[in-house]
């Protein structure tokens, strides 16, 4: 069984700037891939990779390759969903993000609940960040047998970054 555990990143102003830059680059990659997929009516992730990967790596050289790939996967899912919606006769337009969540996988992040620390791939290399674990989620982390993906989410109303961890119980 999988559950989502939300932990707050205790980021300094400098670290927040790096995270903001990472989110901006990932959002730009998402939007670029979504536009290509929409225009060429592509939903095959491998074909989208061939169409977009090298141009995106050249355009965003500081963004780690794994995050470029994660943005492509998210864009492919969003376009596929929009095409399905249109197929059912509903209105659908090309997906576009203004600052979406950054998806991390085992190659791009690490999490140590005992140290209350996470390591994230960013546009400035790997960054270790302290985390605050709410008491409710601590009980789920104690039962966790593994960590799957994670999403870096920015809450505009508080100005804080949170990591939404998918854990296997």
C-alpha positions in Angstrom: 0.0 0.0 0.0 1.2 3.5 -0.8 0.6 6.8 1.0 1.7 10.4 0.5 3.7 11.9 3.4 4.1 15.7 3.3 7.2 17.2 4.9 8.1 20.9 5.0 11.5 21.9 3.7 13.3 24.2 6.1 15.1 26.1 3.4 17.2 29.3 3.8 16.5 32.2 1.5 19.4 31.1 -0.6 18.1 27.6 -0.9 14.6 28.9 -1.7 16.0 30.9 -4.6 17.7 27.7 -5.9 14.4 25.8 -5.5 12.5 28.6 -7.3 15.0 28.5 -10.2 14.7 24.7 -10.4 10.9 24.9 -10.5 11.1 27.6 -13.2 13.3 25.5 -15.4 11.2 22.4 -14.9 8.0 24.3 -15.7 9.6 25.7 -18.9 10.5 22.1 -19.9 7.0 20.9 -19.2 5.4 23.6 -21.3 7.8 23.1 -24.2 7.2 19.3 -24.3 3.5 19.8 -23.9 3.4 22.2 -26.8 5.4 19.8 -29.1 3.2 16.9 -28.1 0.0 18.9 -28.7 1.1 20.3 -32.1 2.3 17.0 -33.4 -0.4 14.9 -31.6 2.2 12.8 -29.9 1.5 10.7 -26.8 4.4 8.3 -27.1 6.9 9.1 -24.4 9.9 7.7 -26.4 9.0 9.7 -29.5 8.6 12.8 -27.4 12.0 12.2 -25.8 13.6 12.0 -29.3 11.8 15.2 -30.3 12.6 17.4 -27.3 15.4 16.0 -25.0 18.5 17.5 -26.7 17.0 20.9 -27.4 15.8 21.1 -23.8 19.2 20.1 -22.4 20.8 22.8 -24.6 18.3 25.4 -23.5 18.5 24.5 -19.8 22.1 23.3 -19.2 21.9 23.8 -15.4 18.8 21.5 -15.0 19.8 17.9 -14.3 19.0 15.5 -17.0 16.7 13.4 -14.8 14.5 16.5 -14.1 14.3 17.2 -17.8 13.1 13.6 -18.3 10.6 13.9 -15.4 9.1 17.1 -16.9 8.7 15.2 -20.2 6.9 12.3 -18.5 4.6 14.7 -16.7 3.9 16.6 -19.9 3.2 13.4 -21.8 0.7 12.4 -19.1 -1.0 15.7 -19.2 -1.3 15.8 -23.0 -2.6 12.2 -23.1 -5.2 13.2 -20.5 -6.3 16.2 -22.6 -6.6 14.1 -25.7 -8.7 11.6 -23.8 -10.9 14.5 -22.6 -11.3 15.8 -26.1 -12.1 12.3 -27.4 -15.0 12.2 -24.9 -16.4 15.4 -26.5 -15.3 17.7 -23.8 -13.3 20.9 -24.3 -9.5 20.5 -24.0 -6.6 22.8 -24.7 -2.8 22.3 -24.6 -1.7 21.8 -21.0 0.3 24.7 -19.7 1.8 25.1 -16.2 2.7 28.4 -14.4 4.8 26.8 -11.7 4.0 23.1 -11.3 5.4 20.6 -8.9 8.8 19.1 -9.7 8.7 15.3 -9.8 11.7 13.5 -8.2 12.5 9.8 -8.4 15.1 7.6 -6.8 17.9 9.0 -9.0 17.1 12.6 -8.3 16.4 12.7 -4.5 17.1 10.9 -1.2 15.3 11.1 2.0 16.5 10.2 5.5 13.7 10.4 8.1 15.9 9.6 11.0 18.1 12.6 10.2 15.1 14.7 9.1 17.0 15.6 5.9 16.4 15.4 2.2 18.8 15.7 -0.8 17.4 17.1 -4.0 18.8 17.6 -7.5 18.6 21.3 -8.4 19.9 23.7 -10.9 22.9 24.3 -8.5 23.7 20.6 -8.0 22.6 18.4 -5.2 21.3 20.3 -2.1 20.7 18.9 1.3 17.8 20.4 3.1 16.4 20.0 6.6 12.8 18.9 6.9 10.1 19.3 9.5 8.0 16.1 9.8 4.5 16.6 11.2 3.6 14.2 14.0 0.8 12.5 12.0 3.2 11.7 9.2 5.9 10.5 11.5 3.8 7.4 12.3 3.5 6.6 8.6 7.2 7.1 8.1 7.9 4.6 10.9 5.9 2.0 9.0 7.4 2.8 5.6 9.3 0.0 3.9 10.4 2.2 1.0 10.4 5.7 -0.6 9.1 6.0 -4.2 8.7 9.3 -6.0 8.4 12.7 -4.5 7.0 16.1 -5.7 8.5 19.4 -4.7 5.5 21.7 -4.2 5.5 25.5 -3.5 2.7 26.9 -1.4 2.2 30.5 -2.5 0.1 31.4 0.5 2.8 30.6 2.9 5.9 30.9 0.7 7.1 27.5 1.8 8.4 24.5 -0.1 7.0 21.0 0.8 8.1 17.6 -0.3 5.2 15.2 -1.0 6.8 11.7 -0.6 5.1 8.6 -1.9 6.0 5.9 0.6 5.3 2.2 0.5 3.9 0.7 3.7 
